[in-house]
Amino acid sequence: RFTNVTGEKVTLCIRLFIAFSGRPVPTAVWSKADANLSLRADIQTTDSFSTLTVEECNRNDAGKYVFTVENNSGSKSITFTVKVLDTPGPPGPITFKDVTRGSITLMWDAPVLDGGSRIHHYVVEKREASRRSWQVVSSKCTRQIFKVTDLAEGVPYYYRVSAENEYGVGEPCELTEPIVATEEPAPPKRLDIVDTTKSSVVLAWLKPDHDGGSRVTGYLLEMKQKGSDKWIPAGQTKQLTFTVEGLVENTEYEFRVKARNDAGYSEPREAFSSVIIKEPQIEPTADLSEISRQLITCKAGSAFTIDIPISGRPAPKVTWKLEEMRLKETERVTIKTTKDRTTLTVKDSMRGDSGKYYLTLENTAGVKTFTVTVVVIGRPGPVTGPIEISSVSAESCMLTWKEPEDDGGSDITNYIVEKRESGTTAWQLVNSSVKRTQIKVTRLTKYQEYSFRVSGQYQFRVTAVNAAGNSEPIVDTTMHSISLAWSKPTYDGGADILGYVLEMKEEGTEQWYRPHTTPTLRNAEFTVTGLKTAQKYQFRVAATNVNGMSEFSESSAEIEPVERIEKPELELADDLRKTVTVRAGGSLRLMVSVSGRPAPVITWSKQGIDLVSRGIIDTTDSYTLLIVDKVNRYDAGKYVIEAENQSGKKSATISVKVYGKYYYSYTWLLDYSQCMLLRSKKFSHFQRKFVVLNSMKLFEKSKK
């Protein structure tokens, strides 16, 4: 029992009693919607009556209680309506509207349970999100709506509402998230059309001058076709840019944007003008500023990359050429192109990769071509002989030679001169830093016969690190030589490496010795010559710097010099398997990969033309290159390449077509014998003039 405001004693208990009968004795069941009576009620049932008791009842125990009896003959139900006098339950969910900088309007529904008494009024409370205490805003609100005023600008508040009847104030209903008293933000600033395609437009704008008292949480884009009055949503975003997709090409649209905060949407900001949806026409271009002087230099065997930013609308079609030859992707050549960049990478570069690389960009707005020159630096060719010997005395002589025809792509920095005494096989160093094409050799032995050889050197920057790494497998072997290479060390000891020291020993001996005559080797590779057949050798390596020499690496496995024999092979690129087309006056470049042991002898041939005098042939152990400059129609036809060694022979044919305007020359009408007449000093001026006049007549006939 409890004492109410009038002083009456009220029993907090529900007791329902009902008698029943039936044959056979029916089963009796008590039930209540949305309640489990077994948890709240004490039910006592006999064959003739049933009692339901709820102690300490509250407003949640109010409602309809159903009693049902049932046997084989049927069933019967009776409903009890119970009203519990109590404080009301919580009001329905709270919503809000009309949020301004200093006020907010709250709305709610009446409680589901009124406590058995009419709701007199509602109590409205607020609290700052940073505090725990509640403040009563209104204690006698008679409606289900209330405007809360005098709110601090930018401060988040929680709100709750409680219902009150004659028995007291009930449970409150509270907002789960705080609300900032604010108003709509100002419209965004300056809506611009940044870009268009044939089906989209890119829009950009600036933040509003003020946010209305709460943070701007997003933007709404709207659009309409030119001439229409109906704005439709185009998308929402939290960024200051947006791309509207799915537009109709060649259709004119207008756009506007609204800012959103807790109070709602701002007034719209329209674009300065409408826009027609279409793909802009921008001539393609490329940025070569990152490539100094449009020149790339690399060492033969290494990779080089030409990376160029490109632009144009629509995205340009990209074509790469080396001189007249169009480049495609192969095992060595990789081409990657995006809408704003194109990259050409060539691995394991060769001297034949040198030349002018043409990048052509093409779209509907135009065509542009850009040029990058690549120089692949390789070993220089042999000096141009013969080596002339002059000023011979008892102990000295003067050697003179000419520069190599092929400098390897780089200026010759010095020459190495060696000598060999008659009857020996060992070459002795005379001088390794000869700057000119002439040297005086001294300290020769009287009456001794000598052989001399000269080789040119080119300059590369080589960086090494200290502490020699483990020896690696052999690179190559012949019957009397072994080529070795080793890995770079992992730690330099704090100083630059000066070189490497290589040692070797024969099978069955313990004596290590150096196969090189110089104190150290500059590069991490070396070829040991003069070896015995059927003899095995072991090798080890160390590195040196200013602080001394490192420990030697672990010795290699035993290696025997043997001659490797492989049949020659020719590998044609995809472009060479088809007909190669060259513009008249242009340059023909035919490069073929070559393999075989020993290195095969390469022969180029074409019916009716001596390619040795007509073109330039560059052949190494791995490739052969034929270059014919200023081609004409006589250069069209089939070119045959043959590779031959003691293991066999391999040949391939390449078809060449020359197109464009031809330029005739008198000399093409002279046969070999006539050319010899013109060059011979035995014939008079009048005889040579007769040959030329005769060739001119033939030339006029050919033109007709």
PLY file of the C-alpha trace (Angstrom):
ply
format ascii 1.0
element vertex 704
property float x
property float y
property float z
element edge 703
property int vertex1
property int vertex2
end_header
0.00 0.00 0.00
1.10 3.61 -0.39
-0.32 6.98 0.63
-1.47 9.23 -2.21
-1.89 13.01 -2.17
-5.37 12.73 -0.57
-4.14 10.52 2.25
-5.81 7.33 1.00
-4.11 3.95 1.28
-3.87 2.24 -2.11
-3.09 -1.48 -2.44
-0.37 -2.23 -4.98
-1.77 -5.65 -5.89
-3.85 -7.23 -8.71
-6.01 -10.28 -7.83
-8.32 -11.92 -10.42
-10.61 -14.85 -9.41
-12.86 -16.88 -11.70
-14.87 -20.11 -11.29
-15.41 -22.57 -14.15
-16.90 -25.99 -14.83
-16.96 -28.62 -17.58
-16.83 -32.40 -18.27
-14.18 -33.59 -18.64
-12.37 -31.04 -16.45
-11.09 -28.37 -18.82
-7.52 -27.00 -18.90
-7.21 -23.38 -17.80
-4.72 -20.82 -19.25
-4.05 -17.13 -18.36
-2.47 -14.84 -21.02
-1.64 -11.16 -21.61
-0.47 -9.53 -24.79
3.27 -8.64 -24.87
3.85 -10.06 -21.38
5.11 -13.32 -19.87
2.74 -13.89 -16.91
4.88 -16.63 -15.43
7.45 -13.95 -14.52
5.07 -11.44 -12.91
1.98 -13.35 -11.74
1.20 -16.13 -9.24
-1.43 -18.43 -10.80
-3.37 -21.01 -8.69
-5.79 -23.34 -10.57
-8.09 -26.18 -9.35
-10.81 -28.23 -11.12
-13.39 -25.51 -10.44
-11.64 -22.10 -10.13
-8.42 -20.17 -10.94
-6.73 -17.19 -9.25
-4.14 -14.77 -10.76
-2.23 -12.53 -8.34
0.33 -9.78 -9.23
2.09 -8.30 -6.22
3.61 -4.82 -6.25
2.00 -3.98 -9.56
3.02 -1.02 -11.71
1.72 0.68 -14.83
3.26 -1.95 -17.04
0.88 -4.52 -15.50
-2.14 -2.64 -16.86
-3.93 -4.04 -19.88
-6.14 -6.97 -20.93
-5.83 -10.34 -19.17
-7.44 -13.28 -21.00
-8.61 -16.48 -19.21
-9.29 -19.49 -21.46
-10.68 -22.96 -20.56
-10.77 -25.83 -23.05
-11.76 -29.54 -23.20
-12.88 -32.00 -25.86
-16.25 -30.30 -26.18
-14.91 -26.77 -26.86
-13.29 -23.69 -25.35
-14.38 -20.52 -23.57
-12.52 -17.22 -22.95
-13.11 -14.17 -20.80
-11.17 -10.87 -20.79
-10.35 -8.71 -17.75
-9.35 -5.07 -18.35
-7.00 -3.92 -15.60
-6.12 -0.25 -15.04
-3.15 0.45 -12.79
-3.05 3.95 -11.33
0.58 5.15 -11.66
2.78 7.82 -13.20
2.71 7.82 -17.02
5.24 6.05 -19.24
7.82 7.88 -21.44
6.47 10.00 -24.33
6.92 8.86 -27.90
10.15 9.62 -29.88
11.24 13.26 -29.93
11.74 15.03 -33.27
12.78 18.60 -33.99
12.37 21.29 -36.64
13.00 25.00 -37.25
16.53 24.95 -35.90
17.92 28.49 -35.83
20.99 30.12 -34.39
19.36 30.51 -30.93
16.32 28.21 -30.86
14.89 24.82 -31.70
11.32 23.42 -31.85
10.78 19.99 -30.25
7.85 17.63 -30.98
6.85 14.29 -29.41
4.00 11.75 -29.12
1.89 11.01 -26.03
2.95 8.07 -23.82
1.56 4.68 -24.67
0.76 4.17 -20.95
-0.91 7.13 -19.27
-0.79 5.54 -15.76
-4.58 5.25 -15.59
-5.02 8.99 -15.37
-5.18 11.84 -17.89
-1.91 13.51 -18.81
-1.99 17.03 -17.36
1.16 18.43 -18.95
4.79 17.73 -19.92
8.14 18.67 -18.44
10.80 19.78 -21.01
14.49 19.78 -20.02
17.86 20.50 -21.66
21.55 20.06 -20.82
24.78 21.03 -22.50
26.64 18.07 -23.96
29.68 18.89 -21.84
27.68 18.85 -18.56
25.68 16.29 -16.55
23.03 18.47 -14.89
19.62 19.03 -16.53
17.84 22.37 -16.66
14.03 22.62 -16.77
12.96 24.64 -19.80
9.21 24.24 -19.17
7.43 22.37 -16.33
3.84 23.02 -17.49
3.83 22.40 -21.26
0.27 21.39 -22.14
0.93 20.61 -25.81
3.15 18.06 -27.54
5.32 20.75 -29.11
7.63 23.33 -27.57
10.06 25.96 -28.84
13.26 26.14 -26.80
14.90 29.60 -26.98
17.91 31.43 -25.57
20.32 28.72 -26.70
24.04 29.50 -26.88
25.30 29.70 -30.47
27.34 26.71 -31.58
26.78 24.78 -28.31
25.39 21.21 -28.62
22.45 20.35 -26.32
20.65 17.17 -25.24
16.85 17.33 -24.70
14.33 15.15 -22.80
10.56 15.24 -22.19
8.52 13.65 -19.30
4.72 13.33 -18.96
2.93 14.15 -15.69
-0.52 12.99 -14.41
-2.22 13.16 -11.01
0.14 10.48 -9.68
3.36 12.28 -10.62
6.01 12.71 -13.30
6.72 9.65 -15.40
9.87 8.35 -17.10
11.56 10.74 -19.60
12.23 10.24 -23.32
15.68 11.56 -24.27
17.38 12.44 -27.60
20.37 10.16 -28.17
22.44 12.76 -30.06
23.12 16.40 -29.18
21.80 19.17 -31.42
23.49 22.48 -32.16
21.21 25.47 -32.26
21.95 26.83 -35.72
20.47 28.14 -38.92
20.97 27.33 -42.58
24.44 28.18 -43.89
25.16 30.83 -46.48
25.17 29.58 -50.09
28.48 28.25 -51.48
30.68 30.73 -53.31
31.38 30.70 -57.05
30.20 27.51 -58.77
32.50 26.84 -61.78
32.42 24.44 -64.72
35.89 22.85 -64.58
35.74 20.30 -67.40
33.39 18.35 -69.65
33.38 15.10 -71.61
30.77 13.77 -74.02
28.72 12.42 -71.07
29.85 14.23 -67.90
30.77 17.55 -66.34
33.16 18.41 -63.48
31.94 21.13 -61.06
33.87 22.99 -58.36
32.88 25.61 -55.77
34.11 27.41 -52.64
32.94 27.11 -49.02
30.14 29.42 -47.77
31.10 32.69 -46.06
29.53 31.37 -42.82
28.21 27.96 -41.72
25.07 29.19 -39.85
26.37 28.13 -36.45
27.07 24.44 -37.14
29.53 22.57 -39.31
28.69 22.19 -43.00
28.22 18.44 -43.47
27.76 18.25 -47.24
26.59 19.73 -50.50
23.63 19.00 -52.79
24.09 19.40 -56.57
21.05 20.07 -58.78
20.69 20.42 -62.54
18.17 21.11 -65.27
18.19 21.25 -69.03
18.35 24.71 -70.57
14.80 26.09 -70.90
13.30 23.79 -68.25
11.92 25.03 -64.92
12.38 21.78 -62.99
15.53 21.31 -60.96
16.45 17.69 -60.25
19.09 16.26 -57.87
22.45 15.55 -59.55
24.29 14.14 -56.52
25.60 14.79 -53.02
29.17 15.09 -51.77
31.28 16.25 -48.84
34.02 17.55 -51.15
34.27 20.86 -53.01
34.21 19.13 -56.42
31.78 16.73 -58.04
31.48 14.93 -61.39
27.98 14.60 -62.79
27.75 11.48 -64.98
25.20 10.17 -67.46
24.55 13.43 -69.32
23.39 13.65 -72.95
26.00 14.75 -75.49
25.45 18.13 -77.21
22.73 19.03 -74.65
22.88 22.31 -72.70
22.54 22.12 -68.90
22.39 24.50 -65.94
23.76 23.59 -62.50
23.49 24.84 -58.91
24.76 23.78 -55.48
23.45 24.04 -51.89
25.33 23.71 -48.59
23.89 21.57 -45.76
24.28 21.76 -41.97
22.20 20.62 -38.97
19.56 23.26 -39.72
19.05 22.29 -43.35
20.05 23.48 -46.82
21.27 26.93 -47.80
20.02 29.02 -50.68
21.40 27.70 -53.99
24.39 29.07 -55.85
24.02 28.80 -59.63
26.85 28.49 -62.12
27.74 31.68 -63.98
26.50 30.20 -67.26
25.09 27.05 -68.74
27.30 24.49 -70.47
26.96 22.24 -73.54
28.07 18.66 -72.85
30.74 17.66 -75.36
34.33 16.45 -75.55
36.71 19.43 -75.83
39.19 19.40 -78.72
42.72 20.05 -77.40
45.78 19.46 -79.56
48.09 16.79 -78.10
51.41 17.80 -76.57
54.25 16.28 -74.57
56.50 17.66 -71.83
60.17 16.85 -72.49
61.52 19.27 -69.85
62.62 16.39 -67.58
64.95 15.02 -70.31
68.02 17.25 -70.48
68.68 18.34 -74.08
66.34 15.54 -75.18
69.34 13.18 -74.88
69.62 9.91 -72.96
72.92 8.07 -72.57
73.38 4.60 -71.12
75.89 1.78 -71.05
75.40 -1.23 -73.31
73.74 -4.07 -71.41
71.87 -1.79 -69.02
68.28 -0.57 -69.34
67.09 2.90 -70.30
63.65 4.50 -69.91
62.01 7.37 -71.79
59.22 8.67 -69.53
57.20 11.57 -70.97
54.05 13.32 -69.61
51.44 13.77 -72.36
48.14 15.60 -72.67
45.36 16.23 -75.18
41.61 15.86 -75.54
40.45 13.35 -76.46
43.31 11.23 -75.08
45.85 10.98 -77.92
46.89 7.79 -79.68
50.58 7.08 -78.95
53.11 5.70 -81.45
56.83 5.09 -80.82
59.44 4.75 -83.59
63.18 4.22 -83.71
64.21 6.05 -86.85
61.84 4.53 -89.47
61.03 1.36 -87.51
57.81 1.32 -85.48
58.36 -0.10 -82.00
56.19 -2.78 -80.44
56.42 -4.61 -77.15
58.92 -7.48 -77.07
60.90 -9.28 -74.39
63.28 -6.30 -74.30
60.95 -3.42 -75.15
58.07 -2.38 -72.86
55.61 0.40 -73.71
53.14 1.63 -71.07
50.69 4.42 -71.86
47.99 6.14 -69.78
45.91 9.20 -70.57
48.58 11.49 -69.11
51.89 9.58 -69.51
53.77 7.27 -71.87
56.85 5.26 -70.90
59.23 3.34 -73.17
61.68 0.97 -71.45
64.42 -1.01 -73.23
66.22 -3.74 -71.28
69.67 -5.16 -72.08
70.40 -2.26 -74.41
72.67 -2.73 -77.42
74.55 -0.36 -79.68
71.82 -0.86 -82.28
69.32 0.74 -79.88
71.05 4.08 -80.41
69.29 6.62 -82.60
66.40 9.04 -82.69
63.21 7.89 -80.95
60.09 9.56 -82.33
56.98 9.91 -80.16
53.87 10.68 -82.21
50.66 11.85 -80.51
47.46 11.95 -82.53
43.83 12.87 -81.79
41.01 14.65 -83.59
42.58 18.02 -82.81
45.92 17.33 -84.51
49.15 15.34 -84.74
52.48 16.16 -83.09
55.83 14.38 -83.08
58.59 14.71 -80.48
62.17 13.45 -80.66
64.49 11.98 -78.02
68.02 10.89 -78.94
69.43 7.80 -77.24
73.13 6.96 -77.23
74.05 3.45 -76.07
77.71 3.41 -75.19
79.53 0.15 -75.91
83.07 -0.99 -76.44
84.91 0.92 -79.17
85.80 -0.87 -82.34
89.40 -1.80 -83.19
91.75 1.00 -84.09
92.02 1.62 -87.80
95.13 -0.10 -89.03
97.60 -0.95 -90.05
99.81 0.15 -87.16
102.68 1.99 -88.78
106.18 1.57 -87.33
108.74 4.28 -87.90
111.89 5.79 -86.41
113.24 2.34 -85.57
116.46 2.32 -83.53
118.30 -0.29 -81.49
116.11 0.23 -78.39
113.00 2.11 -79.58
110.49 2.70 -82.32
107.53 4.97 -83.09
104.01 3.49 -83.42
101.21 5.34 -85.27
97.58 4.35 -85.85
94.19 5.87 -86.66
91.11 6.24 -84.47
88.49 3.43 -84.53
85.67 3.84 -87.03
83.23 3.08 -84.19
84.02 4.91 -80.94
81.37 2.92 -79.02
79.14 5.97 -78.66
81.61 7.93 -76.50
84.83 9.84 -77.04
87.99 7.74 -76.87
89.76 8.72 -73.64
92.96 6.73 -74.04
94.63 3.80 -75.79
96.33 0.72 -74.37
99.55 -0.33 -76.12
100.96 -3.83 -75.60
103.97 -5.69 -76.99
104.88 -9.34 -77.40
108.32 -10.77 -78.05
108.71 -13.19 -80.92
108.31 -16.80 -79.84
106.16 -16.02 -76.78
102.40 -15.88 -76.27
102.25 -13.43 -73.37
101.48 -9.79 -74.03
103.26 -7.14 -71.95
101.80 -3.74 -71.14
103.66 -0.79 -72.67
101.35 2.05 -71.65
97.66 2.08 -70.62
97.04 5.83 -70.77
98.06 6.94 -74.27
96.06 10.03 -75.18
97.16 10.44 -78.82
97.29 8.04 -81.76
101.06 7.84 -81.54
103.61 6.59 -79.01
107.32 6.07 -78.80
108.14 2.63 -77.43
111.49 2.45 -75.62
113.55 -0.12 -73.72
113.40 -2.65 -76.53
115.95 -5.43 -76.83
118.41 -5.14 -79.70
117.90 -7.68 -82.47
114.62 -8.84 -80.83
111.50 -9.08 -83.03
108.27 -7.63 -81.52
104.55 -7.66 -82.22
102.37 -4.72 -81.09
98.66 -4.23 -80.52
96.62 -1.15 -79.62
93.12 -0.97 -78.12
90.96 2.04 -77.39
89.14 2.64 -74.13
85.98 4.53 -73.35
85.05 6.05 -70.05
82.35 4.81 -67.64
81.78 5.74 -64.06
82.03 2.54 -61.95
81.02 2.42 -58.28
82.09 -0.48 -56.06
81.53 -1.32 -52.41
83.84 -2.88 -49.84
84.02 -6.47 -48.53
83.92 -8.79 -51.48
80.85 -10.95 -51.84
80.69 -14.64 -52.56
82.06 -15.89 -55.86
79.35 -16.54 -58.39
79.18 -19.26 -61.06
81.37 -18.92 -64.11
80.16 -16.59 -66.81
81.83 -18.37 -69.70
84.60 -20.82 -70.55
86.74 -21.72 -73.55
89.48 -24.33 -73.91
92.04 -21.93 -72.42
90.03 -19.30 -70.49
87.43 -18.86 -67.75
85.31 -15.69 -67.41
84.30 -14.91 -63.81
81.94 -12.45 -62.14
81.14 -11.84 -58.47
78.52 -9.98 -56.50
79.03 -6.55 -55.05
79.80 -6.43 -51.31
77.06 -5.44 -48.89
79.16 -3.08 -46.73
81.77 -0.53 -47.84
83.58 -0.11 -44.50
83.00 3.65 -44.64
85.30 4.26 -47.64
85.09 3.94 -51.42
86.37 0.71 -52.97
89.62 1.00 -54.88
89.33 -2.39 -56.58
89.25 -6.16 -56.24
91.93 -8.83 -55.85
91.35 -12.19 -57.54
93.32 -15.32 -56.64
93.32 -18.81 -58.16
94.90 -22.20 -57.61
95.17 -25.42 -59.61
93.53 -28.68 -58.64
95.67 -30.72 -56.25
97.77 -27.74 -55.08
97.52 -25.37 -52.11
99.32 -22.40 -53.65
97.09 -19.35 -54.39
98.31 -16.76 -56.92
96.94 -13.76 -58.79
96.09 -14.10 -62.51
96.11 -10.30 -63.10
99.20 -8.13 -63.44
97.67 -4.93 -62.06
97.49 -4.52 -58.24
93.67 -4.55 -58.30
90.77 -5.05 -60.70
88.42 -2.10 -61.13
85.33 -4.12 -62.11
83.69 -7.13 -60.49
84.56 -9.40 -63.42
87.66 -10.86 -65.04
88.65 -13.35 -67.72
91.54 -15.66 -66.84
93.46 -16.75 -69.95
96.31 -19.14 -70.75
94.78 -22.05 -68.85
95.50 -25.73 -69.40
92.92 -28.12 -70.79
91.86 -31.05 -68.58
92.98 -29.01 -65.55
90.54 -27.72 -62.90
90.87 -24.42 -61.05
89.43 -22.68 -57.97
89.00 -18.94 -57.44
88.47 -16.49 -54.56
88.11 -12.68 -54.42
88.68 -9.79 -51.96
88.15 -6.02 -52.12
90.39 -3.12 -51.13
89.92 0.46 -49.95
92.20 3.06 -48.33
92.11 1.07 -45.08
93.39 -2.13 -46.62
92.08 -5.38 -48.09
89.06 -7.37 -46.93
89.05 -11.07 -46.18
88.80 -13.38 -49.15
85.45 -14.80 -50.09
84.73 -18.50 -49.95
86.49 -20.26 -52.81
84.48 -21.31 -55.83
83.84 -24.85 -56.91
86.46 -26.45 -59.16
86.07 -25.21 -62.74
87.48 -26.79 -65.88
88.08 -24.73 -69.05
86.13 -26.33 -71.87
84.99 -25.03 -75.22
81.25 -24.63 -75.37
79.67 -25.48 -78.69
76.23 -24.26 -79.69
74.55 -24.17 -83.08
73.97 -20.67 -84.43
70.50 -19.16 -83.98
68.88 -16.06 -85.49
65.93 -14.39 -83.73
63.84 -12.00 -85.82
61.61 -9.45 -84.12
57.92 -9.48 -85.10
58.40 -6.42 -87.37
61.10 -8.22 -89.35
58.91 -11.28 -89.96
56.60 -9.06 -92.01
57.55 -6.78 -94.89
59.63 -3.87 -93.59
58.55 -0.56 -95.16
60.92 2.41 -95.38
60.38 5.89 -96.83
62.70 6.83 -99.70
65.55 8.93 -98.38
65.14 7.47 -94.91
67.28 5.05 -92.93
66.88 1.24 -93.01
67.83 -0.51 -89.76
67.69 -4.30 -89.56
68.72 -5.74 -86.19
68.78 -9.50 -85.56
69.67 -11.26 -82.32
72.46 -13.84 -82.79
73.63 -16.72 -80.61
76.00 -19.64 -81.01
79.32 -21.03 -79.74
81.86 -20.32 -80.99
80.57 -16.93 -82.14
79.17 -17.52 -85.63
80.42 -15.68 -88.71
77.66 -13.34 -89.93
77.08 -12.61 -93.61
74.54 -10.13 -95.04
73.65 -10.37 -98.72
71.20 -8.96 -101.25
71.00 -9.71 -104.92
72.54 -6.93 -107.02
74.00 -4.92 -104.09
77.29 -5.16 -102.22
76.05 -4.52 -98.68
79.58 -4.17 -97.29
80.08 -0.96 -99.29
76.43 0.14 -99.45
75.63 -0.06 -95.72
77.13 -0.25 -92.25
77.25 -3.68 -90.61
77.75 -3.84 -86.84
78.11 -7.36 -85.42
78.74 -8.55 -81.87
78.42 -11.92 -80.15
74.74 -11.21 -79.40
73.40 -9.25 -82.36
74.07 -8.01 -85.87
72.83 -4.71 -87.26
72.60 -3.56 -90.87
72.13 0.18 -91.46
71.49 1.62 -94.93
71.12 5.40 -95.09
69.27 7.39 -97.77
67.48 4.35 -99.15
66.09 4.28 -102.69
64.10 1.83 -104.75
67.16 -0.29 -105.49
67.36 -1.06 -101.76
63.96 -2.79 -101.85
63.91 -6.57 -102.01
65.00 -9.55 -99.95
67.91 -9.38 -97.51
69.50 -12.68 -96.50
71.44 -13.10 -93.27
73.54 -16.19 -92.59
75.20 -17.29 -89.35
77.75 -20.10 -89.48
80.13 -21.79 -87.06
81.63 -25.26 -86.79
78.33 -26.60 -85.39
76.18 -25.61 -88.34
74.56 -22.85 -90.36
71.40 -20.77 -89.96
69.85 -18.28 -92.37
66.88 -15.93 -92.46
65.28 -13.66 -95.05
63.87 -10.16 -94.51
61.66 -8.45 -97.11
62.02 -4.68 -97.50
59.72 -2.29 -99.38
60.68 1.32 -100.16
57.91 3.88 -100.72
57.80 7.61 -101.55
59.46 9.82 -104.17
62.71 8.52 -105.67
65.72 10.67 -106.46
67.84 9.40 -109.31
71.57 9.79 -109.49
73.81 9.48 -112.49
76.14 7.19 -110.64
73.41 4.55 -110.32
73.49 4.20 -114.13
77.19 3.45 -114.28
78.25 -0.15 -114.15
81.32 -1.30 -112.29
83.67 -1.11 -115.26
82.56 2.45 -116.07
83.19 3.52 -112.49
86.71 2.12 -112.70
87.30 4.08 -115.92
86.25 7.31 -114.27
88.55 6.72 -111.29
91.55 5.55 -113.34
94.31 8.10 -113.99
95.37 6.20 -117.13
92.48 7.65 -119.14
92.27 11.16 -120.43
89.75 13.81 -119.51
87.94 13.28 -122.81
87.62 9.53 -122.25
86.08 10.09 -118.82
83.77 12.78 -120.26
82.52 10.29 -122.87
81.56 7.81 -120.12
79.60 10.49 -118.23
77.75 11.72 -121.33
76.84 8.17 -122.23
75.44 7.54 -118.73
73.38 10.76 -118.97
71.70 9.46 -122.14
70.84 6.25 -120.34
69.44 8.35 -117.47
67.11 10.29 -119.79
65.85 6.99 -121.23
65.10 5.61 -117.78
63.08 8.75 -116.91
60.92 8.26 -120.02
0 1
1 2
2 3
3 4
4 5
5 6
6 7
7 8
8 9
9 10
10 11
11 12
12 13
13 14
14 15
15 16
16 17
17 18
18 19
19 20
20 21
21 22
22 23
23 24
24 25
25 26
26 27
27 28
28 29
29 30
30 31
31 32
32 33
33 34
34 35
35 36
36 37
37 38
38 39
39 40
40 41
41 42
42 43
43 44
44 45
45 46
46 47
47 48
48 49
49 50
50 51
51 52
52 53
53 54
54 55
55 56
56 57
57 58
58 59
59 60
60 61
61 62
62 63
63 64
64 65
65 66
66 67
67 68
68 69
69 70
70 71
71 72
72 73
73 74
74 75
75 76
76 77
77 78
78 79
79 80
80 81
81 82
82 83
83 84
84 85
85 86
86 87
87 88
88 89
89 90
90 91
91 92
92 93
93 94
94 95
95 96
96 97
97 98
98 99
99 100
100 101
101 102
102 103
103 104
104 105
105 106
106 107
107 108
108 109
109 110
110 111
111 112
112 113
113 114
114 115
115 116
116 117
117 118
118 119
119 120
120 121
121 122
122 123
123 124
124 125
125 126
126 127
127 128
128 129
129 130
130 131
131 132
132 133
133 134
134 135
135 136
136 137
137 138
138 139
139 140
140 141
141 142
142 143
143 144
144 145
145 146
146 147
147 148
148 149
149 150
150 151
151 152
152 153
153 154
154 155
155 156
156 157
157 158
158 159
159 160
160 161
161 162
162 163
163 164
164 165
165 166
166 167
167 168
168 169
169 170
170 171
171 172
172 173
173 174
174 175
175 176
176 177
177 178
178 179
179 180
180 181
181 182
182 183
183 184
184 185
185 186
186 187
187 188
188 189
189 190
190 191
191 192
192 193
193 194
194 195
195 196
196 197
197 198
198 199
199 200
200 201
201 202
202 203
203 204
204 205
205 206
206 207
207 208
208 209
209 210
210 211
211 212
212 213
213 214
214 215
215 216
216 217
217 218
218 219
219 220
220 221
221 222
222 223
223 224
224 225
225 226
226 227
227 228
228 229
229 230
230 231
231 232
232 233
233 234
234 235
235 236
236 237
237 238
238 239
239 240
240 241
241 242
242 243
243 244
244 245
245 246
246 247
247 248
248 249
249 250
250 251
251 252
252 253
253 254
254 255
255 256
256 257
257 258
258 259
259 260
260 261
261 262
262 263
263 264
264 265
265 266
266 267
267 268
268 269
269 270
270 271
271 272
272 273
273 274
274 275
275 276
276 277
277 278
278 279
279 280
280 281
281 282
282 283
283 284
284 285
285 286
286 287
287 288
288 289
289 290
290 291
291 292
292 293
293 294
294 295
295 296
296 297
297 298
298 299
299 300
300 301
301 302
302 303
303 304
304 305
305 306
306 307
307 308
308 309
309 310
310 311
311 312
312 313
313 314
314 315
315 316
316 317
317 318
318 319
319 320
320 321
321 322
322 323
323 324
324 325
325 326
326 327
327 328
328 329
329 330
330 331
331 332
332 333
333 334
334 335
335 336
336 337
337 338
338 339
339 340
340 341
341 342
342 343
343 344
344 345
345 346
346 347
347 348
348 349
349 350
350 351
351 352
352 353
353 354
354 355
355 356
356 357
357 358
358 359
359 360
360 361
361 362
362 363
363 364
364 365
365 366
366 367
367 368
368 369
369 370
370 371
371 372
372 373
373 374
374 375
375 376
376 377
377 378
378 379
379 380
380 381
381 382
382 383
383 384
384 385
385 386
386 387
387 388
388 389
389 390
390 391
391 392
392 393
393 394
394 395
395 396
396 397
397 398
398 399
399 400
400 401
401 402
402 403
403 404
404 405
405 406
406 407
407 408
408 409
409 410
410 411
411 412
412 413
413 414
414 415
415 416
416 417
417 418
418 419
419 420
420 421
421 422
422 423
423 424
424 425
425 426
426 427
427 428
428 429
429 430
430 431
431 432
432 433
433 434
434 435
435 436
436 437
437 438
438 439
439 440
440 441
441 442
442 443
443 444
444 445
445 446
446 447
447 448
448 449
449 450
450 451
451 452
452 453
453 454
454 455
455 456
456 457
457 458
458 459
459 460
460 461
461 462
462 463
463 464
464 465
465 466
466 467
467 468
468 469
469 470
470 471
471 472
472 473
473 474
474 475
475 476
476 477
477 478
478 479
479 480
480 481
481 482
482 483
483 484
484 485
485 486
486 487
487 488
488 489
489 490
490 491
491 492
492 493
493 494
494 495
495 496
496 497
497 498
498 499
499 500
500 501
501 502
502 503
503 504
504 505
505 506
506 507
507 508
508 509
509 510
510 511
511 512
512 513
513 514
514 515
515 516
516 517
517 518
518 519
519 520
520 521
521 522
522 523
523 524
524 525
525 526
526 527
527 528
528 529
529 530
530 531
531 532
532 533
533 534
534 535
535 536
536 537
537 538
538 539
539 540
540 541
541 542
542 543
543 544
544 545
545 546
546 547
547 548
548 549
549 550
550 551
551 552
552 553
553 554
554 555
555 556
556 557
557 558
558 559
559 560
560 561
561 562
562 563
563 564
564 565
565 566
566 567
567 568
568 569
569 570
570 571
571 572
572 573
573 574
574 575
575 576
576 577
577 578
578 579
579 580
580 581
581 582
582 583
583 584
584 585
585 586
586 587
587 588
588 589
589 590
590 591
591 592
592 593
593 594
594 595
595 596
596 597
597 598
598 599
599 600
600 601
601 602
602 603
603 604
604 605
605 606
606 607
607 608
608 609
609 610
610 611
611 612
612 613
613 614
614 615
615 616
616 617
617 618
618 619
619 620
620 621
621 622
622 623
623 624
624 625
625 626
626 627
627 628
628 629
629 630
630 631
631 632
632 633
633 634
634 635
635 636
636 637
637 638
638 639
639 640
640 641
641 642
642 643
643 644
644 645
645 646
646 647
647 648
648 649
649 650
650 651
651 652
652 653
653 654
654 655
655 656
656 657
657 658
658 659
659 660
660 661
661 662
662 663
663 664
664 665
665 666
666 667
667 668
668 669
669 670
670 671
671 672
672 673
673 674
674 675
675 676
676 677
677 678
678 679
679 680
680 681
681 682
682 683
683 684
684 685
685 686
686 687
687 688
688 689
689 690
690 691
691 692
692 693
693 694
694 695
695 696
696 697
697 698
698 699
699 700
700 701
701 702
702 703
